[in-house]
Amino acid sequence: MTAVGSLEGFRVLDLTQGLCGPFCTMQLGDAGAEVIKLEPPAGDFARRIGPPFIEGESAVFLSLNRNKKSVMLDLETTSGCKAVAQLVRDADVLVVDCGPTAAEKLGLSYEQLQSSNPKLVYCSITPFGEEGSLRDAPGSELVLQAMAEYTASLGRIGDPPVRLGADVASLNTGIFAAQAILAGLFHRLRSGEGQRVTVSEFGALLHMRGIMWTSMSDPDDWYGFHLDHYTKPPDYGYQAKNGALYFILRRANSEDWDRLIMELGMEEVLADPRFADYGRAATSIGRYATEVKPIWEAAFAHRTREELIDLIKRIGGDAVPIMDYPSLLAHPQVAALEAIAEIDHPIAGTIKMVRPVARLSATPNAIRLPPPTLGQHTEEVLRAAGLSIQRLNR
Amino acid sequence: MAAKILDGIRVFDLTIAAVGPWATKLLGALGADVIKVEAPGGDRLSHAVPPMIKGSSVLYISANHNKRMIELDLKKEADRAIALKIIEKSDVFVQNMRPGAVERLGLGYEAVAKVNPRMIYVAASAYGRTGPMAGEAGIDPTVQSFCGWCSITGPEHGRGEMYRHLAHLDLTTATTITQAVLQALIARERTGQGQLIEIEMLTAAMALQTTRLAEYFSTGEQPAPLGSAAATTAPHQAFECEDRRYIAVGVEHDAQWSGLCRALKLEQLIDDPRFATNPARVERRFELAAILTERFKTKPAAWWAIRLRKENVPNAPFLTFEELRNHPQVHENQHIIEIDTPHWGRMHVDGLPWKFERTPAGPIRAGGLPSEHTAEVLRELGIVDQPTAGASK
């Protein structure tokens, strides 16, 4: 018998759109839950995120919506809202991202639904949090990164802001939302009671930078990357002849250190106090690392990064090339971890995606369903719920 | 007092640095009894990362909230025996040592599961146990470098750069661990059994780049750094305003596009076929940005913020800590809070990332100094053996 996922038997109703909510519910689908994605007639707006499109399908949408069924419902009609309320009765989880005010207008607030399903775990995701004047304000990836001072750790003071290329506000919040839902379900299994749980992108991002807040409370000395990342220049790693690398020297001893310096022809640094203690302060998060980078780079200029990585590893350090996507995906470590999975989509063909991250030995995550087309499962799901399609969406 | 979600769940926390500890910190916030087990002297990395507050590393302080701190020398038989007794009474075991290291201490998955088949055992590492980099250590900046993360960040036409907050990927991996543990706890209610969970920083970092990798998979082209701009929605970037302040604007769908045009008094563009849909706006991003850049420069940022807010268009200023710590939204949602600690005084800390209305998480508690709770924990668990290391208080 094939092993089932940890959420086998649970049903999730997903009213979210875009990146954050869908990434959250995809985690639940990966874990084996039946995820029913409720989409308006125009579909999740993420279906129009792009280019790139593959045969008309948004690559971004495809990456966030595997393991889900799609039901098309028009929530601007009374029958549409009633259908959702009906589906909620048999659901374990409902996820919304329209904000508390809009949810109530749709008859889909927790207060309005819980009496018909006291076991429901109701998760509301908002950009900024449900208290305060921004409770109904819309967000976006850059907007959240800006608000949570993420861009302060990038670029140069005085230059235009630089954002993180990855969609961290959306996707990492999706992980926190999955945690909240899982925690709610665990509690329900032990107590019988559901509840409302909330997560915000603003809260998630500020949580992730918590070390910064503590660092600024009352440090013994204003020193360290949790403080000076605001003012340091952009970091491109260390340039070698054929590309950049990053390295640290945390396990060097006297013999290893001497060997490294001799091989690199850097004997002059042995008298340089910034390179004392086997170079600990001259690399990585060391106090003088930024200042002495040109000295390292002068020594690296005539060597390939492969040579340098090999040398640094031989003397007990860690070193990696700074990779781009083609080199990353061609690297044998990615294949060894089976990090990339493939699934067949009826329109887009075979698509590649990162596999579910956690590997559980007894109740594994799995990719079972391709991302759905709009309304692909409307008839199947509504029929099973005893709802008539003809009466809907009027 | 309201029940806590992880009441009765005990975590044997053998984690080091940031990846492991932050995951168990979250479990502690959910109400688990987290017992952080450190070797004598602790893990060098987390104790050495500056800055310090009254001599303790801020990384060590931050990553170890919501726990009790004990010290065992697992190289000694007597302390290993104590560890196994704690393991018998625990539900979750988390370690993020280099593959092979924990087995040498006799605490690999097989050994632990033999003593406690209900144990949910997390083995986290940078690159995993197989492949050419198996067993290699990784810290946030080396994983950043390796996983392609730098290549998509930086000014337009510039070089890819590193994220100077050298802990983001550590914490992302930690959040994945917490998620997986909760999944396994749910499964255990059904099966009565524990299991092994394996997580690598590399895979977690790639998953965080899901949407950007999707672009690469479909086009075969490396996504380039774009400064503040998004690649697949437009307009979605920072604009400089009359007062030289920047405003972040994000239009992700057509209703917001109409709102933006009204806010900027550019209504004639709403149905302009060049810009009427998101794909069209993305394809003509430069042309569009030129029009909007000119308009934003005619008024100060605060003016645009009001007009965009009225039209429900996502926007925000670029804030600093000084503005955040006093911001009403932060305050009312408790995204950043202050706590009092016995050893380090009063400090700002990260708030809880979730809110549970029936079973509140938290409160956030400072962990403690190394070995501070050794005697207390052993007494509470009815373990009379004395550890070889650590002070008995």
Contacts between the chains, C-beta under 8 A, distances in Angstrom:
chain1	res1	chain2	res2	distance
A	6	B	183	4.0
A	6	B	184	6.3
A	6	B	186	5.4
A	6	B	187	3.9
A	7	B	183	7.0
A	7	B	186	6.8
A	18	B	252	6.4
A	19	B	211	6.5
A	23	B	210	7.2
A	27	B	179	6.7
A	31	B	183	5.3
A	45	B	252	6.5
A	45	B	253	3.9
A	45	B	254	8.0
A	45	B	278	7.9
A	48	B	253	7.0
A	48	B	254	7.9
A	48	B	277	6.6
A	48	B	278	4.8
A	48	B	279	6.5
A	49	B	232	4.9
A	49	B	233	5.8
A	49	B	252	7.4
A	49	B	278	6.5
A	50	B	232	5.3
A	50	B	278	7.6
A	50	B	279	5.8
A	50	B	282	6.8
A	51	B	232	7.2
A	51	B	279	6.0
A	51	B	282	6.0
A	51	B	283	6.6
A	52	B	215	5.7
A	52	B	218	4.5
A	52	B	219	5.0
A	52	B	232	7.7
A	53	B	218	7.9
A	53	B	279	7.2
A	54	B	218	5.1
A	58	B	232	7.9
A	59	B	214	4.4
A	59	B	215	6.0
A	59	B	217	7.0
A	59	B	218	3.9
A	59	B	219	7.9
A	60	B	211	5.0
A	60	B	214	5.5
A	60	B	215	7.4
A	60	B	232	5.4
A	62	B	214	6.7
A	63	B	210	5.0
A	63	B	211	5.8
A	63	B	213	7.3
A	63	B	214	3.6
A	64	B	210	6.9
A	64	B	211	7.0
A	110	B	357	8.0
A	127	B	314	7.5
A	128	B	329	5.6
A	128	B	333	7.5
A	129	B	329	6.3
A	129	B	332	7.3
A	129	B	333	3.4
A	129	B	335	6.7
A	130	B	333	7.3
A	130	B	355	7.9
A	131	B	329	7.8
A	131	B	332	4.0
A	131	B	333	4.9
A	132	B	328	5.6
A	132	B	329	4.4
A	132	B	331	7.8
A	132	B	332	3.9
A	132	B	333	6.2
A	133	B	328	6.8
A	133	B	329	6.9
A	134	B	329	4.8
A	137	B	309	7.1
A	137	B	314	7.7
A	138	B	256	7.1
A	138	B	312	5.8
A	138	B	313	7.2
A	138	B	314	4.5
A	139	B	250	7.3
A	139	B	314	5.3
A	139	B	316	7.9
A	140	B	230	7.9
A	140	B	233	7.5
A	140	B	236	6.2
A	140	B	250	2.4
A	140	B	251	7.6
A	140	B	252	5.5
A	140	B	314	4.1
A	141	B	230	6.2
A	141	B	236	7.2
A	141	B	250	6.5
A	142	B	228	6.0
A	142	B	229	7.9
A	142	B	230	6.4
A	142	B	236	5.8
A	142	B	237	6.6
A	142	B	238	7.0
A	142	B	248	4.8
A	142	B	249	7.6
A	142	B	250	5.2
A	143	B	248	4.9
A	143	B	249	7.4
A	143	B	250	4.7
A	143	B	314	4.6
A	143	B	315	6.1
A	143	B	316	4.4
A	144	B	316	7.5
A	145	B	248	7.5
A	146	B	238	7.2
A	146	B	246	7.9
A	146	B	248	3.6
A	146	B	316	4.8
A	146	B	317	6.8
A	146	B	318	4.6
A	146	B	319	7.1
A	147	B	248	7.6
A	147	B	316	4.2
A	147	B	317	7.4
A	147	B	318	8.0
A	147	B	319	5.7
A	148	B	319	7.5
A	148	B	324	7.7
A	149	B	318	7.3
A	149	B	319	5.4
A	149	B	320	5.8
A	149	B	321	6.4
A	149	B	324	6.5
A	150	B	165	7.9
A	151	B	228	7.2
A	151	B	318	5.9
A	152	B	318	7.7
A	152	B	320	6.6
A	153	B	163	5.8
A	153	B	164	4.2
A	153	B	165	4.4
A	154	B	153	6.6
A	154	B	154	7.7
A	154	B	161	6.6
A	154	B	163	6.4
A	154	B	164	6.9
A	155	B	154	8.0
A	155	B	155	6.6
A	155	B	161	7.8
A	159	B	155	6.9
A	160	B	155	7.2
A	160	B	227	6.0
A	160	B	228	6.4
A	160	B	238	6.2
A	160	B	240	7.0
A	160	B	246	6.8
A	161	B	227	7.6
A	161	B	228	4.8
A	161	B	238	4.7
A	161	B	246	5.6
A	161	B	248	7.5
A	161	B	318	5.7
A	162	B	153	6.8
A	162	B	154	6.2
A	162	B	155	5.8
A	162	B	161	7.5
A	162	B	225	7.8
A	162	B	227	5.7
A	162	B	228	6.3
A	163	B	153	7.5
A	163	B	227	7.5
A	163	B	228	4.9
A	163	B	229	7.9
A	163	B	238	8.0
A	164	B	153	5.6
A	164	B	163	6.2
A	165	B	149	7.5
A	165	B	151	7.8
A	165	B	152	3.1
A	165	B	153	4.0
A	165	B	154	7.8
A	165	B	209	7.9
A	165	B	212	6.1
A	165	B	223	6.9
A	165	B	225	6.3
A	165	B	226	7.5
A	166	B	149	6.4
A	166	B	152	6.8
A	166	B	153	7.6
A	166	B	208	5.4
A	166	B	209	4.8
A	166	B	211	7.9
A	166	B	212	6.0
A	167	B	210	7.9
A	167	B	211	4.9
A	167	B	212	7.2
A	168	B	168	7.2
A	168	B	172	7.7
A	168	B	208	6.3
A	170	B	211	7.8
A	171	B	207	7.6
A	171	B	208	5.5
A	171	B	210	6.4
A	171	B	211	7.2
A	172	B	172	5.8
A	172	B	175	6.5
A	172	B	208	6.6
A	175	B	172	7.5
A	175	B	175	4.7
A	175	B	176	6.4
A	175	B	179	5.8
A	176	B	175	6.4
A	176	B	353	4.6
A	176	B	354	6.0
A	177	B	354	7.8
A	178	B	179	5.3
A	179	B	26	7.2
A	179	B	175	7.0
A	179	B	178	5.6
A	179	B	179	5.1
A	179	B	182	6.1
A	179	B	353	7.8
A	179	B	354	6.6
A	180	B	354	4.1
A	180	B	356	7.2
A	182	B	179	6.5
A	182	B	182	3.7
A	182	B	183	6.0
A	182	B	186	6.4
A	183	B	5	4.8
A	183	B	6	7.6
A	183	B	30	5.7
A	183	B	182	5.7
A	183	B	354	7.5
A	183	B	356	7.1
A	184	B	5	7.7
A	184	B	356	6.9
A	185	B	186	5.8
A	186	B	5	6.3
A	186	B	6	7.7
A	186	B	182	6.1
A	186	B	185	5.3
A	186	B	186	5.3
A	186	B	189	7.4
A	187	B	3	7.6
A	187	B	5	4.6
A	187	B	356	8.0
A	187	B	358	7.9
A	187	B	359	5.7
A	189	B	186	6.5
A	189	B	189	4.7
A	190	B	189	7.3
A	191	B	3	6.9
A	193	B	358	6.5
A	195	B	356	6.1
A	195	B	357	5.4
A	195	B	358	3.7
A	195	B	359	6.7
A	196	B	357	4.6
A	196	B	358	7.6
A	197	B	354	6.0
A	197	B	355	6.7
A	197	B	356	5.2
A	197	B	357	7.1
A	198	B	354	7.0
A	198	B	355	4.6
A	198	B	357	7.7
A	199	B	353	6.6
A	199	B	354	5.1
A	199	B	355	7.6
A	200	B	333	6.8
A	200	B	335	7.7
A	202	B	329	6.9
A	202	B	330	7.8
A	202	B	333	7.4
A	202	B	335	6.1
A	203	B	333	6.1
A	203	B	335	4.6
A	203	B	351	6.4
A	203	B	352	7.8
A	203	B	353	5.6
A	203	B	354	7.9
A	204	B	353	5.0
A	206	B	324	7.2
A	206	B	330	6.9
A	206	B	335	4.3
A	206	B	336	5.8
A	206	B	350	6.5
A	206	B	351	6.8
A	207	B	335	7.2
A	207	B	350	4.4
A	207	B	351	6.4
A	207	B	352	7.3
A	207	B	353	4.2
A	208	B	168	6.6
A	208	B	171	5.2
A	208	B	172	7.9
A	208	B	350	7.5
A	209	B	165	6.7
A	209	B	350	7.2
A	210	B	62	5.6
A	210	B	336	7.9
A	210	B	349	5.8
A	210	B	350	2.5
A	211	B	58	5.9
A	211	B	59	6.2
A	211	B	62	4.5
A	211	B	63	7.9
A	211	B	167	6.1
A	211	B	350	7.9
A	212	B	165	7.3
A	212	B	321	6.7
A	213	B	321	6.9
A	213	B	325	7.4
A	213	B	336	5.4
A	213	B	347	7.9
A	213	B	348	4.0
A	213	B	349	6.2
A	213	B	350	6.4
A	214	B	53	7.4
A	214	B	58	5.1
A	214	B	61	6.2
A	214	B	62	5.1
A	214	B	347	5.2
A	214	B	348	6.1
A	214	B	349	5.6
A	214	B	350	7.9
A	215	B	51	5.4
A	215	B	58	4.8
A	216	B	321	5.9
A	216	B	348	6.9
A	217	B	53	6.7
A	217	B	345	7.7
A	217	B	346	7.3
A	217	B	347	3.8
A	217	B	348	5.1
A	218	B	53	6.1
A	218	B	345	6.3
A	218	B	346	8.0
A	218	B	347	7.0
A	219	B	50	8.0
A	219	B	51	3.8
A	219	B	52	6.7
A	219	B	53	6.0
A	219	B	58	7.1
A	220	B	51	6.5
A	220	B	52	4.5
A	220	B	53	6.4
A	220	B	54	6.8
A	220	B	55	7.0
A	221	B	50	7.3
A	221	B	51	6.1
A	221	B	52	7.0
A	222	B	51	7.1
A	223	B	50	5.3
A	223	B	51	5.9
A	224	B	49	6.9
A	224	B	50	3.2
A	224	B	51	4.1
A	224	B	58	7.5
A	225	B	50	7.9
A	225	B	164	6.7
A	225	B	165	7.8
A	225	B	166	5.4
A	226	B	50	7.7
A	226	B	51	6.5
A	226	B	58	6.1
A	226	B	59	7.7
A	226	B	165	7.8
A	227	B	51	5.9
A	229	B	164	3.6
A	229	B	165	5.8
A	229	B	166	7.7
A	232	B	164	5.8
A	234	B	154	7.1
A	234	B	159	7.8
A	234	B	161	4.4
A	234	B	162	7.8
A	235	B	161	6.0
A	235	B	162	4.3
A	235	B	164	6.1
A	236	B	150	7.9
A	236	B	159	5.2
A	236	B	160	7.4
A	236	B	161	5.7
A	236	B	162	7.3
A	237	B	145	6.0
A	237	B	150	7.4
A	237	B	162	6.7
A	244	B	145	7.9
A	245	B	145	7.3
A	246	B	141	5.7
A	246	B	142	5.7
A	246	B	144	7.7
A	246	B	145	4.1
A	246	B	162	7.6
A	247	B	142	7.9
A	248	B	139	6.8
A	248	B	141	7.6
A	248	B	142	6.9
A	250	B	45	7.7
A	284	B	139	8.0
A	284	B	141	6.8
A	285	B	49	6.9
A	285	B	50	7.9
A	285	B	166	6.6
A	318	B	136	7.0
A	318	B	137	5.8
A	318	B	138	7.3
A	318	B	139	7.5
A	318	B	142	5.7
A	319	B	142	7.7
A	320	B	142	4.9
A	320	B	145	5.0
A	320	B	146	4.5
A	321	B	145	7.1
A	321	B	146	7.3
A	322	B	145	4.4
A	322	B	146	7.9
A	322	B	150	5.5
A	322	B	151	7.5
A	322	B	160	7.3
A	323	B	145	6.9
A	323	B	146	5.6
A	323	B	147	7.2
A	323	B	148	5.3
A	323	B	151	6.9
A	324	B	148	5.9
A	324	B	151	3.9
A	324	B	160	7.3
A	324	B	222	5.1
A	325	B	148	4.9
A	325	B	151	6.5
A	325	B	152	7.9
A	325	B	212	8.0
A	325	B	213	6.7
A	325	B	216	4.5
A	325	B	222	5.2
A	325	B	223	7.2
A	326	B	216	7.9
A	326	B	222	6.2
A	327	B	148	7.9
A	328	B	146	7.2
A	328	B	147	6.4
A	328	B	148	4.3
A	328	B	206	7.9
A	329	B	216	7.7
A	332	B	131	6.2
A	332	B	132	5.3
A	333	B	127	5.9
A	333	B	128	7.7
A	333	B	131	4.5
A	333	B	132	5.9
A	333	B	133	4.6
A	333	B	202	6.9
A	334	B	202	7.7
A	334	B	206	7.9
A	335	B	131	7.5
A	336	B	128	7.2
A	336	B	130	4.8
A	336	B	131	2.6
A	336	B	132	7.1
A	336	B	134	7.4
A	337	B	127	7.7
A	337	B	128	5.1
A	337	B	130	7.1
A	337	B	131	6.3
A	337	B	200	6.2
A	337	B	202	6.7
A	337	B	203	6.0
A	339	B	202	7.1
A	339	B	203	5.2
A	339	B	206	5.9
A	351	B	217	6.8
A	351	B	218	7.6
A	352	B	217	4.4
A	353	B	210	7.2
A	353	B	213	7.8
A	353	B	214	7.3
A	353	B	217	7.4
A	354	B	203	7.0
A	354	B	206	4.8
A	354	B	207	4.8
A	354	B	209	7.8
A	354	B	210	5.7
A	354	B	213	6.3
A	355	B	203	7.3
A	356	B	207	8.0
A	357	B	176	5.0
A	357	B	180	7.8
A	357	B	199	6.2
A	357	B	200	8.0
A	357	B	203	4.9
A	357	B	204	5.1
A	357	B	207	4.9
A	358	B	176	6.1
A	358	B	177	7.6
A	358	B	179	7.0
A	358	B	180	3.6
A	358	B	183	7.3
A	358	B	197	5.6
A	358	B	198	7.5
A	358	B	199	5.3
A	359	B	197	6.9
A	359	B	198	4.5
A	359	B	199	7.3
A	360	B	180	6.6
A	360	B	183	6.7
A	360	B	184	6.1
A	360	B	187	7.5
A	360	B	195	5.7
A	360	B	196	7.6
A	360	B	197	5.3
A	361	B	195	4.6
A	361	B	196	4.2
A	361	B	197	7.4
A	361	B	198	7.9
A	362	B	187	6.8
A	362	B	191	6.8
A	362	B	193	6.2
A	362	B	194	7.9
A	362	B	195	3.7
A	362	B	196	8.0
A	363	B	183	7.3
A	363	B	184	7.1
A	363	B	187	4.1
A	363	B	191	7.3
A	363	B	195	6.7
